[in-house]
């Protein structure tokens, strides 16, 4: 990453700043709505695209309508100055493509119409995936594998390969197991977490009524979307889930220990992104 002094962004909160400037190959900004993760991810994109003229980057989200109305809108309205992108050579957004005046390119991809094979031809330096909980881990793996495939001979130093994501907590999904510090942390991965409350001062400056409306939401909704609790997720059976109450340690409690069990058969109602049902039949 280039020196921070070369750029003059106004950061919403210290967590956003640390996410923008982290040097990990893979990084995740997780947490409540409005905590600054999407804007931070786009700041990071612009810094890298500016520092390496002619570099190529992907910004992705599952659905095009969400990518265009939220992620892309934030980039052009709040992050990238008008004079930094070139209408004459590709324009602001022609068929999901933006060219900056220094020759760097941004490919805007919606992943609902793509599969892993269709991503294999990408030649990019890295990618930013917004609302990454909407996609499956296989899509992420393929995009991450394409990072670092693009280079230019006139670069004085190689462009580092980076893949970074923004997400709202969605149970113990692939993001949790890949990035959360509780799950085998890696030196080349970084995890950042911020609640809506961490960004409250900035949100109040933008629109106090929006903040007040959020804080009036039902408690279960706030636990997931404001405080970013991963124990609150769509479709859960226990709406008041407590790890201490609903999870037992196998070395402390074994309901089968005193029974003569010949065989066990498990039936899964399997979910890709959220915990679901396991029925065990003992004979």
Backbone as CSV, one residue per row, in Angstrom:
resi,resn,N_x,N_y,N_z,CA_x,CA_y,CA_z,C_x,C_y,C_z
1,UNK,0.852,-1.200,0.000,0.000,0.000,0.000,0.882,1.244,0.000
2,UNK,0.441,2.313,-0.668,1.191,3.560,-0.669,1.119,4.240,0.696
3,UNK,1.973,5.227,0.951,1.907,5.942,2.230,0.562,6.635,2.415
4,UNK,0.057,6.625,3.628,-1.249,7.228,3.895,-1.228,8.732,3.660
5,UNK,-0.069,9.361,3.839,0.023,10.808,3.679,-0.279,11.256,2.256
6,UNK,-0.202,10.322,1.289,-0.477,10.676,-0.103,-1.977,10.860,-0.366
7,UNK,-2.820,10.458,0.576,-4.258,10.514,0.370,-4.916,11.225,1.546
8,UNK,-5.968,11.963,1.248,-6.632,12.766,2.267,-8.110,12.386,2.359
9,UNK,-8.364,11.205,2.869,-9.736,10.787,3.105,-10.167,11.187,4.513
10,UNK,-11.447,11.461,4.667,-12.022,11.688,5.988,-12.665,10.383,6.443
11,UNK,-12.035,9.715,7.391,-12.503,8.398,7.801,-13.662,8.519,8.780
12,UNK,-14.644,7.625,8.624,-15.828,7.667,9.472,-15.506,7.265,10.907
13,UNK,-14.553,6.348,11.073,-14.184,5.862,12.402,-12.833,5.167,12.300
14,UNK,-12.153,4.926,13.407,-10.819,4.307,13.372,-10.813,2.895,12.775
15,UNK,-11.909,2.151,12.936,-11.957,0.792,12.376,-11.926,0.854,10.859
16,UNK,-12.672,1.787,10.293,-12.676,1.956,8.841,-11.278,2.308,8.335
17,UNK,-10.618,3.226,9.024,-9.268,3.614,8.619,-8.314,2.425,8.634
18,UNK,-8.363,1.618,9.692,-7.472,0.459,9.787,-7.758,-0.543,8.683
19,UNK,-9.019,-0.718,8.333,-9.389,-1.619,7.239,-8.846,-1.109,5.913
20,UNK,-8.992,0.170,5.668,-8.522,0.760,4.406,-7.023,0.540,4.213
21,UNK,-6.232,0.685,5.275,-4.787,0.682,5.146,-4.121,-0.626,5.555
22,UNK,-4.903,-1.661,5.847,-4.264,-2.918,6.215,-3.532,-3.525,5.014
23,UNK,-2.491,-4.282,5.289,-1.640,-4.842,4.235,-1.787,-6.355,4.076
24,UNK,-2.853,-6.905,4.628,-3.077,-8.347,4.502,-3.544,-8.693,3.091
25,UNK,-3.148,-9.844,2.623,-3.566,-10.295,1.301,-5.086,-10.419,1.216
26,UNK,-5.698,-10.909,2.294,-7.148,-11.022,2.371,-7.630,-10.309,3.630
27,UNK,-8.719,-9.565,3.512,-9.243,-8.865,4.691,-10.754,-8.752,4.615
28,UNK,-11.362,-8.665,5.788,-12.825,-8.607,5.898,-13.208,-7.510,6.887
29,UNK,-14.175,-6.677,6.511,-14.791,-5.704,7.405,-16.226,-6.169,7.640
30,UNK,-16.496,-6.602,8.839,-17.744,-7.236,9.207,-18.494,-6.340,10.188
31,UNK,-19.794,-6.569,10.371,-20.487,-5.863,11.431,-21.823,-5.282,11.039
32,UNK,-22.292,-4.324,11.833,-23.623,-3.762,11.678,-23.765,-2.858,10.469
33,UNK,-25.018,-2.546,10.142,-25.295,-1.657,9.012,-24.760,-0.260,9.326
34,UNK,-24.304,0.435,8.279,-23.857,1.805,8.448,-22.581,1.984,9.231
35,UNK,-21.750,0.936,9.318,-20.509,1.078,10.093,-19.340,1.561,9.246
36,UNK,-19.565,1.826,7.966,-18.522,2.391,7.105,-17.772,1.382,6.276
37,UNK,-18.235,0.134,6.220,-17.466,-0.908,5.548,-17.448,-0.747,4.023
38,UNK,-18.591,-0.439,3.405,-18.611,-0.299,1.945,-17.776,0.889,1.501
39,UNK,-17.947,2.024,2.162,-17.150,3.200,1.813,-15.669,2.927,2.024
40,UNK,-15.318,2.251,3.119,-13.923,1.913,3.368,-13.358,0.999,2.301
41,UNK,-14.138,0.010,1.866,-13.678,-0.890,0.816,-13.421,-0.167,-0.488
42,UNK,-14.244,0.835,-0.794,-14.070,1.601,-2.032,-12.917,2.595,-1.920
43,UNK,-12.678,3.127,-0.728,-11.489,3.961,-0.515,-10.224,3.145,-0.791
44,UNK,-10.199,1.945,-0.280,-9.047,1.054,-0.492,-8.841,0.780,-1.981
45,UNK,-9.935,0.565,-2.679,-9.876,0.349,-4.124,-9.246,1.540,-4.836
46,UNK,-9.720,2.748,-4.520,-9.237,3.944,-5.216,-7.758,4.191,-4.918
47,UNK,-7.336,3.936,-3.699,-5.930,4.107,-3.340,-5.046,3.203,-4.197
48,UNK,-5.413,1.941,-4.286,-4.604,0.983,-5.052,-4.637,1.296,-6.545
49,UNK,-5.815,1.631,-7.055,-5.933,1.939,-8.481,-5.153,3.191,-8.850
50,UNK,-5.042,4.134,-7.921,-4.298,5.363,-8.170,-2.791,5.129,-8.088
51,UNK,-2.378,4.328,-7.120,-0.957,4.085,-6.909,-0.345,3.255,-8.042
52,UNK,-1.145,2.439,-8.707,-0.641,1.566,-9.774,-1.401,1.859,-11.060
53,UNK,-0.933,2.875,-11.829,-1.593,3.224,-13.088,-1.652,2.013,-14.021
54,UNK,-2.812,1.819,-14.615,-2.979,0.686,-15.531,-3.356,-0.613,-14.839
55,UNK,-3.570,-0.575,-13.526,-3.968,-1.795,-12.813,-5.434,-2.110,-13.096
56,UNK,-5.825,-3.354,-12.786,-7.191,-3.807,-13.082,-7.804,-4.418,-11.821
57,UNK,-9.021,-3.965,-11.492,-9.677,-4.367,-10.252,-11.127,-4.745,-10.502
58,UNK,-11.635,-5.635,-9.674,-13.038,-6.033,-9.717,-13.749,-5.499,-8.476
59,UNK,-14.934,-4.954,-8.679,-15.863,-4.697,-7.574,-17.085,-5.560,-7.843
60,UNK,-17.443,-6.411,-6.892,-18.487,-7.398,-7.141,-19.536,-7.395,-6.043
61,UNK,-20.739,-7.745,-6.440,-21.835,-8.019,-5.523,-22.739,-9.039,-6.204
62,UNK,-23.601,-9.677,-5.464,-24.381,-10.760,-6.065,-25.328,-10.262,-7.146
63,UNK,-26.096,-9.197,-6.875,-27.115,-8.733,-7.812,-26.739,-7.375,-8.400
64,UNK,-26.993,-7.227,-9.725,-26.633,-5.994,-10.417,-27.381,-4.789,-9.855
65,UNK,-28.674,-4.935,-9.545,-29.443,-3.790,-9.066,-28.863,-3.254,-7.756
66,UNK,-28.387,-4.143,-6.883,-27.780,-3.702,-5.628,-26.408,-3.093,-5.871
67,UNK,-25.645,-3.683,-6.780,-24.321,-3.157,-7.114,-24.431,-1.746,-7.669
68,UNK,-25.395,-1.527,-8.557,-25.547,-0.226,-9.218,-26.106,0.832,-8.274
69,UNK,-27.103,0.453,-7.467,-27.805,1.444,-6.655,-27.094,1.779,-5.349
70,UNK,-26.228,0.883,-4.880,-25.585,1.128,-3.586,-24.067,1.240,-3.712
71,UNK,-23.406,0.146,-4.048,-21.937,0.139,-4.078,-21.396,1.133,-5.097
72,UNK,-21.910,1.058,-6.324,-21.433,1.946,-7.380,-21.812,3.397,-7.103
73,UNK,-23.008,3.606,-6.593,-23.449,4.962,-6.264,-22.534,5.593,-5.205
74,UNK,-22.147,4.796,-4.209,-21.247,5.289,-3.166,-19.898,5.677,-3.753
75,UNK,-19.394,4.866,-4.687,-18.088,5.136,-5.286,-18.082,6.478,-6.007
76,UNK,-19.073,6.722,-6.856,-19.072,7.947,-7.658,-19.530,9.175,-6.873
77,UNK,-20.397,8.992,-5.897,-20.931,10.145,-5.163,-20.071,10.549,-3.973
78,UNK,-19.365,9.574,-3.354,-18.686,9.867,-2.089,-17.179,9.638,-2.103
79,UNK,-16.687,8.785,-2.998,-15.290,8.373,-2.901,-14.424,8.912,-4.033
80,UNK,-14.834,8.717,-5.276,-13.982,9.068,-6.417,-14.317,10.454,-6.961
81,UNK,-13.368,11.373,-6.994,-13.622,12.695,-7.580,-13.980,12.589,-9.068
82,UNK,-14.856,13.465,-9.526,-15.307,13.443,-10.927,-14.138,13.515,-11.899
83,UNK,-13.124,14.305,-11.556,-12.014,14.501,-12.501,-11.073,13.305,-12.551
84,UNK,-11.306,12.282,-11.768,-10.412,11.119,-11.734,-10.834,10.008,-12.684
85,UNK,-12.050,10.076,-13.228,-12.426,9.048,-14.200,-12.701,9.692,-15.549
86,UNK,-12.480,8.921,-16.608,-12.373,9.446,-17.963,-13.597,9.055,-18.785
87,UNK,-14.425,10.047,-19.127,-15.578,9.772,-19.964,-15.173,9.404,-21.392
88,UNK,-14.127,9.999,-21.892,-13.744,9.803,-23.290,-13.177,8.418,-23.557
89,UNK,-12.513,7.835,-22.566,-11.885,6.523,-22.762,-12.561,5.475,-21.877
90,UNK,-13.812,5.190,-22.199,-14.508,4.155,-21.454,-15.608,4.699,-20.576
91,UNK,-15.447,5.958,-20.120,-16.512,6.585,-19.372,-16.633,6.105,-17.944
92,UNK,-17.645,6.643,-17.310,-17.890,6.334,-15.909,-18.370,4.898,-15.734
93,UNK,-19.289,4.462,-16.575,-19.823,3.118,-16.407,-20.437,2.652,-17.718
94,UNK,-19.657,2.026,-18.555,-20.132,1.475,-19.811,-20.060,-0.035,-19.715
95,UNK,-21.231,-0.678,-19.662,-21.301,-2.134,-19.563,-20.475,-2.667,-18.395
96,UNK,-20.630,-2.026,-17.242,-19.937,-2.506,-16.057,-18.449,-2.259,-16.058
97,UNK,-18.015,-1.158,-16.672,-16.587,-0.871,-16.824,-16.331,0.599,-16.554
98,UNK,-15.313,0.890,-15.763,-14.903,2.271,-15.501,-13.396,2.370,-15.692
99,UNK,-12.974,3.405,-16.428,-11.549,3.663,-16.606,-11.186,4.971,-15.914
100,UNK,-10.184,4.928,-15.030,-9.688,6.139,-14.406,-8.738,6.849,-15.360
101,UNK,-8.450,8.113,-15.103,-7.626,8.885,-16.034,-6.186,8.380,-16.082
102,UNK,-5.766,7.602,-15.082,-4.406,7.053,-15.119,-4.343,5.693,-15.812
103,UNK,-5.461,5.267,-16.411,-5.485,4.009,-17.141,-5.925,2.806,-16.328
104,UNK,-6.073,2.958,-15.030,-6.563,1.839,-14.215,-8.028,1.554,-14.548
105,UNK,-8.389,0.283,-14.463,-9.727,-0.144,-14.852,-10.446,-0.818,-13.684
106,UNK,-11.735,-0.565,-13.606,-12.592,-1.208,-12.605,-13.677,-1.976,-13.344
107,UNK,-13.771,-3.263,-13.070,-14.818,-4.100,-13.636,-15.887,-4.304,-12.577
108,UNK,-17.113,-3.901,-12.888,-18.231,-4.030,-11.945,-18.966,-5.319,-12.286
109,UNK,-18.874,-6.320,-11.417,-19.449,-7.631,-11.706,-20.600,-7.951,-10.767
110,UNK,-21.691,-8.450,-11.325,-22.758,-9.033,-10.509,-22.680,-10.544,-10.708
111,UNK,-22.653,-11.259,-9.603,-22.271,-12.668,-9.624,-23.450,-13.626,-9.736
112,UNK,-24.669,-13.114,-9.772,-25.822,-14.012,-9.867,-25.914,-14.689,-11.227
113,UNK,-25.321,-14.096,-12.264,-25.366,-14.693,-13.599,-24.031,-15.335,-13.976
114,UNK,-23.121,-15.452,-13.019,-21.799,-15.998,-13.310,-21.573,-17.260,-12.482
115,UNK,-20.689,-18.128,-12.993,-20.272,-19.275,-12.205,-18.756,-19.233,-12.063
116,UNK,-18.216,-20.176,-11.325,-16.781,-20.161,-11.067,-15.969,-20.255,-12.349
117,UNK,-16.460,-21.022,-13.309,-15.732,-21.184,-14.573,-15.652,-19.878,-15.344
118,UNK,-16.726,-19.079,-15.307,-16.739,-17.819,-16.051,-15.792,-16.792,-15.460
119,UNK,-15.357,-16.990,-14.209,-14.418,-16.069,-13.576,-12.962,-16.434,-13.855
120,UNK,-12.736,-17.612,-14.414,-11.373,-18.108,-14.572,-10.543,-17.314,-15.576
121,UNK,-11.218,-16.558,-16.463,-10.474,-15.803,-17.475,-10.067,-14.412,-17.010
122,UNK,-10.461,-14.027,-15.804,-10.147,-12.684,-15.319,-8.645,-12.502,-15.110
123,UNK,-8.119,-11.390,-15.602,-6.731,-10.996,-15.373,-6.772,-9.708,-14.561
124,UNK,-6.661,-9.820,-13.242,-6.841,-8.664,-12.365,-5.748,-8.625,-11.303
125,UNK,-5.653,-7.474,-10.646,-4.733,-7.338,-9.515,-5.405,-7.653,-8.187
126,UNK,-6.728,-7.492,-8.130,-7.433,-7.816,-6.904,-8.901,-7.460,-7.022
127,UNK,-9.653,-7.682,-5.944,-11.085,-7.429,-5.997,-11.641,-7.060,-4.630
128,UNK,-12.748,-6.317,-4.689,-13.518,-5.966,-3.510,-14.924,-6.521,-3.684
129,UNK,-15.366,-7.357,-2.717,-16.700,-7.950,-2.775,-17.548,-7.308,-1.681
130,UNK,-18.603,-6.639,-2.098,-19.502,-5.995,-1.143,-20.640,-6.950,-0.791
131,UNK,-21.088,-6.909,0.476,-22.126,-7.823,0.971,-21.779,-9.268,0.615
132,UNK,-20.585,-9.668,1.003,-20.056,-10.975,0.602,-20.850,-12.140,1.172
133,UNK,-21.650,-11.892,2.222,-22.460,-12.983,2.779,-23.522,-13.455,1.796
134,UNK,-23.780,-12.670,0.742,-24.789,-13.060,-0.251,-24.281,-14.133,-1.202
135,UNK,-22.974,-14.285,-1.326,-22.433,-15.259,-2.267,-21.891,-16.470,-1.520
136,UNK,-21.561,-17.548,-2.259,-21.008,-18.728,-1.607,-19.482,-18.670,-1.623
137,UNK,-18.880,-19.502,-0.819,-17.432,-19.477,-0.674,-16.683,-19.834,-1.932
138,UNK,-17.299,-20.650,-2.811,-16.638,-21.021,-4.057,-16.396,-19.837,-4.966
139,UNK,-17.366,-18.916,-5.022,-17.196,-17.697,-5.814,-16.034,-16.873,-5.272
140,UNK,-15.979,-16.755,-3.949,-14.882,-16.001,-3.344,-13.540,-16.634,-3.692
141,UNK,-13.439,-17.946,-3.567,-12.182,-18.636,-3.839,-11.707,-18.362,-5.256
142,UNK,-12.646,-18.372,-6.215,-12.253,-18.161,-7.602,-11.777,-16.728,-7.827
143,UNK,-12.497,-15.747,-7.275,-12.050,-14.363,-7.428,-10.698,-14.146,-6.761
144,UNK,-10.513,-14.732,-5.589,-9.241,-14.577,-4.886,-8.105,-15.208,-5.685
145,UNK,-8.374,-16.296,-6.368,-7.331,-16.983,-7.139,-6.889,-16.184,-8.360
146,UNK,-7.708,-15.240,-8.805,-7.364,-14.427,-9.987,-6.560,-13.183,-9.603
147,UNK,-6.500,-12.858,-8.326,-5.737,-11.681,-7.880,-4.256,-11.875,-8.176
148,UNK,-3.620,-10.831,-8.705,-2.197,-10.898,-9.019,-1.895,-11.401,-10.412
149,UNK,-2.925,-11.618,-11.240,-2.718,-12.154,-12.593,-2.358,-11.055,-13.593
150,UNK,-2.496,-9.793,-13.246,-2.261,-8.701,-14.181,-1.004,-7.943,-13.767
151,UNK,-0.187,-7.579,-14.732,1.013,-6.786,-14.448,1.368,-5.946,-15.664
152,UNK,2.155,-4.900,-15.433,2.632,-4.036,-16.514,4.143,-3.889,-16.393
153,UNK,4.859,-3.977,-17.513,6.324,-3.943,-17.456,6.903,-2.623,-16.974
154,UNK,6.113,-1.521,-17.064,6.651,-0.218,-16.660,6.427,0.090,-15.186
155,UNK,5.815,-0.828,-14.442,5.672,-0.606,-13.007,7.022,-0.739,-12.313
156,UNK,7.405,0.246,-11.486,8.685,0.143,-10.776,8.685,-0.964,-9.725
157,UNK,7.498,-1.330,-9.231,7.368,-2.432,-8.281,6.073,-3.172,-8.584
158,UNK,6.038,-4.444,-8.237,4.866,-5.254,-8.521,3.682,-4.793,-7.682
159,UNK,2.517,-4.804,-8.284,1.305,-4.469,-7.549,0.942,-5.636,-6.634
160,UNK,0.763,-5.390,-5.331,0.402,-6.487,-4.422,-0.971,-7.041,-4.767
161,UNK,-1.169,-8.329,-4.500,-2.464,-8.957,-4.749,-3.312,-8.860,-3.479
162,UNK,-4.460,-8.224,-3.622,-5.349,-8.034,-2.481,-6.772,-8.463,-2.841
163,UNK,-7.433,-9.120,-1.899,-8.860,-9.396,-2.000,-9.476,-8.997,-0.663
164,UNK,-10.474,-8.129,-0.697,-11.079,-7.668,0.552,-12.597,-7.655,0.394
165,UNK,-13.285,-7.861,1.526,-14.732,-7.975,1.478,-15.379,-7.145,2.577
166,UNK,-16.654,-6.808,2.368,-17.500,-6.215,3.395,-18.692,-7.143,3.586
167,UNK,-19.122,-7.327,4.825,-20.206,-8.281,5.060,-21.017,-7.910,6.294
168,UNK,-22.266,-8.359,6.288,-23.106,-8.343,7.483,-23.111,-9.747,8.053
169,UNK,-22.971,-9.910,9.360,-22.921,-11.246,9.958,-24.150,-12.079,9.602
170,UNK,-23.903,-13.332,9.228,-24.978,-14.234,8.820,-24.724,-15.617,9.402
171,UNK,-24.744,-15.700,10.723,-24.484,-16.989,11.359,-23.039,-17.406,11.185
172,UNK,-22.804,-18.686,11.339,-21.455,-19.224,11.181,-21.278,-19.716,9.750
173,UNK,-21.203,-18.761,8.833,-21.083,-19.070,7.410,-19.619,-19.171,7.021
174,UNK,-19.339,-19.235,5.705,-17.957,-19.401,5.225,-17.084,-18.207,5.604
175,UNK,-17.675,-17.024,5.721,-16.898,-15.843,6.108,-16.396,-15.986,7.534
176,UNK,-17.271,-16.455,8.402,-16.879,-16.669,9.802,-15.707,-17.653,9.873
177,UNK,-15.803,-18.768,9.200,-14.758,-19.778,9.306,-13.469,-19.378,8.586
178,UNK,-13.571,-18.484,7.629,-12.368,-18.066,6.904,-11.647,-16.915,7.589
179,UNK,-12.407,-15.986,8.179,-11.801,-14.749,8.660,-11.827,-14.550,10.171
180,UNK,-12.809,-15.087,10.853,-12.957,-14.753,12.266,-11.767,-15.259,13.071
181,UNK,-11.265,-14.466,14.002,-10.095,-14.876,14.803,-10.312,-16.165,15.585
182,UNK,-11.556,-16.517,15.878,-11.816,-17.768,16.593,-11.550,-19.001,15.748
183,UNK,-11.419,-18.823,14.462,-11.303,-19.958,13.539,-9.952,-19.932,12.827
184,UNK,-8.975,-20.542,13.416,-7.629,-20.695,12.830,-7.158,-19.451,12.084
185,UNK,-6.818,-18.371,12.783,-6.360,-17.139,12.126,-5.088,-17.365,11.314
186,UNK,-4.935,-16.596,10.253,-3.773,-16.680,9.374,-3.079,-15.320,9.319
187,UNK,-1.770,-15.330,9.133,-1.018,-14.073,9.072,-1.429,-13.216,7.882
188,UNK,-1.863,-13.847,6.805,-2.175,-13.107,5.585,-3.652,-12.720,5.506
189,UNK,-4.417,-12.959,6.590,-5.816,-12.554,6.630,-6.060,-11.634,7.823
190,UNK,-6.885,-10.618,7.612,-7.237,-9.693,8.698,-8.746,-9.575,8.803
191,UNK,-9.215,-9.453,10.045,-10.648,-9.345,10.313,-10.901,-8.076,11.102
192,UNK,-11.839,-7.253,10.605,-12.220,-6.008,11.266,-13.720,-6.060,11.559
193,UNK,-14.084,-5.616,12.741,-15.492,-5.673,13.142,-15.911,-4.339,13.741
194,UNK,-17.065,-3.862,13.294,-17.603,-2.627,13.844,-19.115,-2.656,13.902
195,UNK,-19.690,-2.231,14.998,-21.143,-2.134,15.102,-21.612,-0.804,14.512
196,UNK,-22.908,-0.684,14.343,-23.469,0.604,13.926,-23.138,1.682,14.948
197,UNK,-23.114,1.300,16.205,-22.835,2.258,17.282,-21.440,2.856,17.137
198,UNK,-20.482,2.073,16.605,-19.126,2.585,16.413,-19.079,3.745,15.427
199,UNK,-20.114,3.871,14.612,-20.141,4.929,13.606,-21.263,5.928,13.865
200,UNK,-21.736,5.954,15.094,-22.928,6.736,15.422,-22.733,8.236,15.194
201,UNK,-21.573,8.766,15.556,-21.342,10.205,15.400,-21.456,10.631,13.942
202,UNK,-20.845,9.840,13.057,-20.909,10.165,11.631,-22.324,10.037,11.096
203,UNK,-23.029,8.991,11.500,-24.403,8.783,11.028,-25.322,9.900,11.489
204,UNK,-25.125,10.389,12.704,-25.950,11.489,13.198,-25.717,12.767,12.393
205,UNK,-24.488,12.981,11.954,-24.196,14.155,11.130,-24.895,14.073,9.781
206,UNK,-24.983,12.850,9.249,-25.602,12.649,7.928,-27.119,12.757,8.015
207,UNK,-27.723,12.005,8.959,-29.182,12.005,9.063,-29.615,11.479,10.430
208,UNK,-29.907,12.365,11.370,-30.304,11.919,12.714,-31.571,11.061,12.711
209,UNK,-32.508,11.351,11.799,-33.757,10.588,11.754,-33.490,9.127,11.375
210,UNK,-32.526,8.899,10.493,-32.169,7.539,10.107,-31.671,6.754,11.317
211,UNK,-30.816,7.380,12.105,-30.273,6.717,13.293,-31.381,6.423,14.297
212,UNK,-32.253,7.395,14.532,-33.340,7.198,15.485,-34.253,6.059,15.047
213,UNK,-34.486,5.946,13.736,-35.329,4.864,13.219,-34.682,3.510,13.456
214,UNK,-33.364,3.421,13.275,-32.648,2.168,13.527,-32.765,1.754,14.988
215,UNK,-32.601,2.707,15.875,-32.595,2.408,17.300,-33.978,2.053,17.841
216,UNK,-35.021,2.313,17.045,-36.381,1.937,17.449,-36.772,0.542,16.964
217,UNK,-35.901,-0.114,16.238,-36.206,-1.437,15.698,-36.341,-2.466,16.828
218,UNK,-37.011,-3.616,16.545,-37.110,-4.676,17.558,-35.739,-5.151,18.010
219,UNK,-35.664,-5.645,19.229,-34.382,-6.001,19.824,-33.657,-7.088,19.037
220,UNK,-34.386,-8.109,18.561,-33.738,-9.171,17.791,-33.129,-8.617,16.513
221,UNK,-33.844,-7.715,15.846,-33.330,-7.080,14.628,-32.063,-6.300,14.948
222,UNK,-32.090,-5.544,16.031,-30.921,-4.741,16.395,-29.721,-5.610,16.734
223,UNK,-29.952,-6.752,17.373,-28.843,-7.625,17.733,-28.081,-8.072,16.492
224,UNK,-28.793,-8.341,15.409,-28.109,-8.772,14.189,-27.589,-7.598,13.364
225,UNK,-28.467,-6.634,13.069,-28.132,-5.622,12.073,-27.429,-4.401,12.645
226,UNK,-27.548,-4.132,13.930,-26.834,-3.004,14.539,-25.593,-3.477,15.282
227,UNK,-25.763,-4.528,16.096,-24.637,-5.015,16.899,-23.861,-6.138,16.203
228,UNK,-24.370,-6.629,15.088,-23.633,-7.610,14.289,-23.430,-8.942,14.968
229,UNK,-24.423,-9.432,15.695,-24.302,-10.708,16.381,-24.427,-11.861,15.385
230,UNK,-23.453,-12.747,15.393,-23.524,-13.898,14.493,-24.431,-15.005,15.020
231,UNK,-24.837,-14.925,16.266,-25.779,-15.909,16.797,-27.218,-15.574,16.433
232,UNK,-27.421,-14.440,15.732,-28.738,-14.058,15.241,-28.687,-14.163,13.728
233,UNK,-29.523,-15.026,13.138,-29.462,-15.226,11.693,-30.838,-15.603,11.166
234,UNK,-31.015,-15.438,9.858,-32.310,-15.720,9.243,-32.649,-17.200,9.366
235,UNK,-33.901,-17.504,9.758,-34.358,-18.876,9.799,-33.973,-19.648,11.038
236,UNK,-33.392,-18.987,12.035,-32.972,-19.724,13.207,-34.167,-20.182,14.031
237,UNK,-33.982,-21.301,14.743,-35.056,-21.867,15.542,-35.179,-21.129,16.865
238,UNK,-34.064,-20.906,17.542,-34.067,-20.204,18.824,-33.849,-18.713,18.563
239,UNK,-34.910,-17.929,18.614,-34.751,-16.488,18.352,-34.026,-15.788,19.488
240,UNK,-33.961,-16.439,20.644,-33.193,-15.890,21.763,-32.027,-16.825,22.048
241,UNK,-31.260,-17.117,21.017,-30.170,-18.089,21.107,-29.137,-17.667,22.152
242,UNK,-28.745,-18.631,22.962,-27.680,-18.416,23.931,-26.702,-19.576,23.823
243,UNK,-25.458,-19.262,23.555,-24.465,-20.331,23.415,-24.334,-21.142,24.711
244,UNK,-24.429,-20.475,25.852,-24.297,-21.183,27.115,-25.462,-22.146,27.352
245,UNK,-26.642,-21.785,26.832,-27.833,-22.599,27.072,-28.048,-23.670,26.012
246,UNK,-27.795,-23.341,24.739,-28.176,-24.225,23.649,-27.020,-25.028,23.050
247,UNK,-25.815,-24.841,23.531,-24.667,-25.589,23.042,-24.017,-26.317,24.219
248,UNK,-23.774,-27.609,24.069,-23.120,-28.351,25.138,-21.725,-28.788,24.696
249,UNK,-20.835,-28.948,25.639,-19.484,-29.417,25.373,-19.476,-30.937,25.428
250,UNK,-18.905,-31.540,24.386,-18.991,-32.993,24.254,-18.301,-33.723,25.407
251,UNK,-17.305,-33.090,26.018,-16.587,-33.765,27.103,-17.268,-33.592,28.462
252,UNK,-18.339,-32.765,28.483,-19.059,-32.563,29.732,-20.442,-33.210,29.729
253,UNK,-21.020,-33.380,28.540,-22.369,-33.931,28.470,-22.486,-34.812,27.237
254,UNK,-22.806,-36.068,27.452,-22.988,-37.006,26.348,-24.267,-37.796,26.592
255,UNK,-25.377,-37.445,25.928,-26.654,-38.111,26.182,-26.666,-39.580,25.753
256,UNK,-25.682,-40.002,24.967,-25.659,-41.378,24.476,-24.738,-42.281,25.290
257,UNK,-24.045,-41.705,26.241,-23.009,-42.448,26.946,-23.558,-43.662,27.693
258,UNK,-24.724,-43.534,28.308,-25.268,-44.617,29.132,-26.151,-45.579,28.350
259,UNK,-26.211,-45.428,27.031,-27.090,-46.269,26.230,-26.271,-47.208,25.344
260,UNK,-26.853,-48.334,25.020,-26.210,-49.299,24.137,-26.569,-48.956,22.690
261,UNK,-25.669,-48.235,22.023,-25.932,-47.767,20.670,-25.198,-48.659,19.662
262,UNK,-25.962,-49.176,18.705,-25.366,-50.003,17.650,-24.922,-49.137,16.480
263,UNK,-25.746,-48.173,16.092,-25.411,-47.320,14.955,-26.098,-45.965,15.090
264,UNK,-25.525,-44.973,14.443,-26.091,-43.636,14.385,-26.216,-43.221,12.923
265,UNK,-27.358,-42.625,12.576,-27.565,-42.117,11.218,-27.983,-40.658,11.311
266,UNK,-27.304,-39.802,10.560,-27.616,-38.376,10.587,-28.253,-37.918,9.290
267,UNK,-29.269,-37.073,9.392,-29.958,-36.509,8.237,-29.834,-34.983,8.298
268,UNK,-29.257,-34.397,7.233,-29.035,-32.961,7.193,-30.057,-32.270,6.292
269,UNK,-30.631,-31.185,6.789,-31.307,-30.213,5.932,-30.269,-29.127,5.717
270,UNK,-29.526,-29.241,4.644,-28.272,-28.514,4.491,-28.476,-27.101,3.977
271,UNK,-27.738,-26.147,4.533,-27.759,-24.767,4.065,-26.355,-24.289,3.763
272,UNK,-26.203,-23.494,2.682,-24.877,-23.016,2.289,-24.395,-21.866,3.158
273,UNK,-25.302,-21.030,3.610,-24.881,-19.801,4.286,-25.364,-19.668,5.720
274,UNK,-26.216,-20.578,6.176,-26.748,-20.439,7.540,-26.907,-21.810,8.190
275,UNK,-26.747,-21.881,9.502,-26.960,-23.135,10.215,-28.379,-23.643,10.012
276,UNK,-28.540,-24.934,9.991,-29.875,-25.481,9.777,-30.060,-26.742,10.619
277,UNK,-30.685,-27.803,10.074,-31.153,-28.904,10.908,-30.327,-30.177,10.733
278,UNK,-30.041,-30.847,11.842,-29.445,-32.190,11.835,-30.322,-33.082,12.707
279,UNK,-30.842,-34.156,12.090,-31.630,-35.144,12.820,-30.792,-36.411,12.957
280,UNK,-30.557,-36.853,14.188,-29.767,-38.056,14.438,-30.684,-39.167,14.941
281,UNK,-30.601,-40.324,14.277,-31.385,-41.487,14.660,-30.435,-42.549,15.196
282,UNK,-30.686,-43.014,16.397,-29.824,-44.020,17.041,-30.541,-45.355,17.112
283,UNK,-29.769,-46.446,16.909,-30.314,-47.797,17.042,-29.448,-48.606,18.027
